[in-house]
Amino acid sequence: MDMAKSAKLKSTVEGRRRPRKRAEQQRSLETRGAILDAAIAEFAERGFEGASIRAIADRLGLQHPLITYHYRSKDILWRAAAEHAFVQIRAGWDTSAPENSDLPLLIRLREEYATLFRYTVAFPEFHRFMRQEAFTNSPRLKWVAETVLAPLLGRLIPQIVAVQKQGLLPAVDPILFHYMMVSLTATLSGFGPEMRVTSGLSAENAKVIEAYWSLVDETVFGKHGRGKPARVNEAGKR
């Protein structure tokens, strides 16, 4: 075989391998995403101590070693799951209220919290996942505070302060305003089961979701925040 034919054959073989490799990489990403979503649900339900990698594998119908291949220990898996959740929240922020946005300050801040609300409605396990650690003041809570929450607060707190200077929000410590909003955005995910029993209302119902966020919107941001719809009806189940 001459050199030209050999080069052509090599190029053809490599050309066939590239799509296959991309497909394998995509499957790997999808598998990791599914594992992390299942891990959040398991940790949310049972807490860190009660959860097991085997139970997470069972949720997905996977073999236990497949998870340990990607995540060697339960602690590594928990941290990866936390980062996975916050990456999705940040991606939502970058879409609805990017840092270089020309939105008015109050409207942008409103969009940040509306995005958080949409995420907690779509993934109610996330709020319970975080609350499990808050109850115990665990090393994982300290890690997530330093690694994940600090950058998020570094984004939100200056916005709150700027809007307060405009006289559009109460002049309180901005961290208090932030955690008030975290509580409000997590109400449906936290109290959904209780609300269904006491009233028959479903926290998964689009009209209930819309009505609740409209209430938060009007109460917190009032007429000044009516610049851009928060699109809460886009929140969906997995």
Secondary structure, 3 states (H helix, E strand, C coil): CCHHHHHHHHHHHHHHHHHHHHHHHHHHHHHHHHHHHHHHHHHHHHHHHHCCHHHHHHHHCCCHHHHHHHCCCHHHHHHHHHHHHHHHHHHHHHHHCCCCCCCCHHHHHHHHHHHHHHHHHHCCHHHHHHHHHHHHCCHHHHHHHHHHHHHHHHHHHHHHHHHHHCCCCCCCCHHHHHHHHHHHHCHHHHHHHHHHHHHCCCCCCHHHHHHHHHHHHHHHHHHHHCCCCCCHHHCCCC
